[in-house]
């Protein structure tokens, strides 16, 4: 078994599809990121629902993010397994590049509010109903984000690799950032290329 040299090559620790689905289901919050009209990246924490391969979340339609995302629907979502208290939630992080679609029809909004309220209060019906009522306001909108690219990092694989206990069959194929871009940066610094 090999052992990690350092923490510069990280694309070799991807999550499996099963791990991705589990983290997206169990993590309570995500960061929604968008670009302002002058190019600044901005992110805000949101409770969210992962449903049939899409991220769903809500905010009031008068927020700056509503205008920004309507102008440019390209967003990113960042989820950390550390935010979950569920021991079954994989550790590490997921970043999604995707496009947002707004839903303002009452049927979609009410169905989403119920799912989100249940996720926030799964064992407390009174708490669920209270959160549903809080969400059900006239200016609220819902967005659905369809993933176009996934960037994942399995912290447990990384830890095992540092300890020398990870079976090499569990390593993923390094992405271009850890091959071409890394070696270009090494060359700028007068370092020999790194073979992976």
C-alpha positions in Angstrom: 0.0 0.0 0.0 1.2 3.5 -0.9 1.2 6.5 1.4 0.3 10.1 0.6 3.4 12.3 0.1 1.6 15.5 0.9 -1.8 17.2 0.4 -1.3 18.6 -3.0 -2.9 15.8 -5.0 -6.5 15.5 -3.9 -8.5 14.6 -7.0 -7.5 11.0 -6.3 -10.0 10.9 -3.4 -13.4 11.0 -5.1 -16.7 10.0 -3.6 -18.7 7.2 -5.1 -22.1 7.8 -6.5 -23.6 6.1 -3.4 -21.6 8.4 -1.1 -22.6 11.5 -3.1 -26.3 10.6 -2.8 -25.9 9.9 0.9 -24.1 13.1 1.7 -26.5 15.2 -0.4 -29.4 13.6 1.5 -28.0 13.8 5.0 -26.1 17.1 5.0 -28.4 19.7 6.5 -27.0 22.8 4.8 -25.2 23.9 1.6 -23.6 27.1 0.4 -25.3 28.6 -2.7 -22.8 30.7 -4.7 -23.5 33.1 -7.5 -21.9 36.1 -9.3 -22.9 39.7 -8.8 -23.2 41.9 -11.9 -19.7 43.3 -11.2 -18.2 39.8 -11.0 -17.9 39.3 -7.3 -18.6 35.7 -6.1 -21.0 35.6 -3.2 -22.2 32.6 -1.1 -25.0 32.2 1.4 -25.8 29.2 3.6 -29.1 27.4 2.9 -31.1 24.5 4.2 -31.8 22.4 1.1 -33.4 19.3 -0.3 -31.7 16.8 -2.6 -34.4 15.2 -4.7 -34.1 13.0 -7.8 -30.6 14.4 -8.7 -31.4 18.0 -8.2 -30.8 20.5 -5.4 -33.8 22.5 -4.2 -33.7 25.6 -2.0 -35.6 28.8 -1.3 -35.2 32.5 -0.5 -37.3 35.6 -0.8 -37.6 37.0 -4.3 -36.5 40.5 -3.3 -33.0 39.3 -2.3 -30.1 40.4 -4.5 -29.3 36.7 -5.3 -32.7 36.4 -7.0 -31.9 39.1 -9.5 -28.3 37.9 -9.9 -29.4 34.3 -10.6 -32.2 35.4 -13.0 -29.5 37.4 -14.9 -27.0 34.5 -14.9 -28.4 31.1 -13.8 -24.9 29.5 -13.4 -24.4 28.8 -9.7 -22.4 26.5 -7.5 -23.4 24.5 -4.5 -21.0 23.4 -1.8 -21.9 20.7 0.8 -19.8 19.5 3.7 -20.3 16.1 5.3 -19.0 17.6 8.6 -22.2 19.7 8.9 -24.2 16.5 9.4 -24.7 14.9 12.9 -25.7 11.7 11.2 -22.8 9.1 11.6 -23.8 7.6 8.3 -23.0 10.8 6.4 -19.8 10.5 4.4 -17.0 12.9 5.4 -15.5 15.3 3.0 -17.0 17.8 0.6 -18.9 18.1 -2.6 -19.0 21.1 -5.0 -21.6 21.2 -7.8 -21.5 23.5 -10.8 -25.0 23.8 -12.1 -27.8 26.0 -13.5 -30.7 27.2 -11.5 -34.3 27.4 -12.6 -36.9 29.4 -10.7 -40.3 27.9 -9.7 -43.0 30.3 -8.6 -46.1 28.2 -9.0 -47.9 27.4 -5.7 -48.0 23.7 -6.2 -44.2 23.3 -6.6 -43.5 25.8 -3.7 -45.9 24.1 -1.3 -44.6 20.6 -2.1 -41.0 21.8 -1.6 -41.8 23.6 1.6 -43.2 20.4 3.0 -40.1 18.4 2.1 -37.8 21.0 3.5 -39.8 21.4 6.7 -39.8 17.6 7.2 -36.0 17.5 6.6 -35.5 20.2 9.2 -37.8 18.6 11.8 -38.1 14.9 10.8 -39.3 13.7 14.3 -41.3 16.7 15.4 -44.6 17.2 13.4 -45.4 20.5 15.3 -41.9 21.8 14.4 -42.3 20.7 10.8 -45.7 22.5 10.5 -44.3 25.6 12.2 -41.4 25.8 9.7 -43.7 25.1 6.8 -45.9 28.1 7.9 -42.8 30.2 8.2 -41.7 29.4 4.6 -45.2 29.9 3.1 -44.9 33.6 2.5 -45.9 35.7 -0.6 -42.4 36.9 -1.7 -40.7 33.5 -1.4 -39.3 31.7 -4.5 -37.8 28.3 -5.1 -34.9 27.3 -7.2 -33.9 23.9 -8.6 -30.3 23.4 -9.4 -29.4 20.8 -12.0 -25.8 19.6 -11.6 -23.5 19.9 -14.6 -20.1 19.1 -12.9 -19.2 17.4 -9.6 -16.0 18.0 -7.6 -15.8 15.7 -4.6 -13.3 15.0 -1.9 -13.5 11.9 0.3 -11.8 12.9 3.6 -11.8 9.3 4.9 -9.9 8.1 1.8 -7.4 10.9 2.2 -6.9 10.1 5.9 -6.4 6.4 5.2 -3.9 7.3 2.4 -1.9 9.4 4.8 -1.8 6.5 7.3 -0.7 4.1 4.5 -3.9 2.0 5.1 -5.8 2.7 1.9 -6.0 0.0 -0.7 -4.7 1.5 -4.0 -7.8 0.2 -5.8 -9.8 2.9 -3.9 -7.8 5.8 -5.4 -9.4 7.7 -8.2 -7.8 8.7 -11.5 -6.1 12.1 -11.0 -7.8 15.0 -12.8 -6.0 17.5 -15.0 -5.5 19.9 -12.1 -3.3 17.3 -10.4 -1.5 16.3 -13.6 -1.1 19.0 -16.2 -1.7 22.1 -14.1 0.3 20.9 -11.2 3.3 20.0 -13.4 3.1 23.4 -15.1 3.2 25.1 -11.7 6.1 22.9 -10.7 8.0 23.8 -13.8 7.5 27.6 -13.0 9.2 26.9 -9.7 12.0 24.9 -11.2 10.8 21.6 -9.8 10.8 18.4 -11.7 7.5 17.0 -12.9 5.6 14.7 -10.6 4.5 11.3 -11.9 1.2 10.0 -10.7 
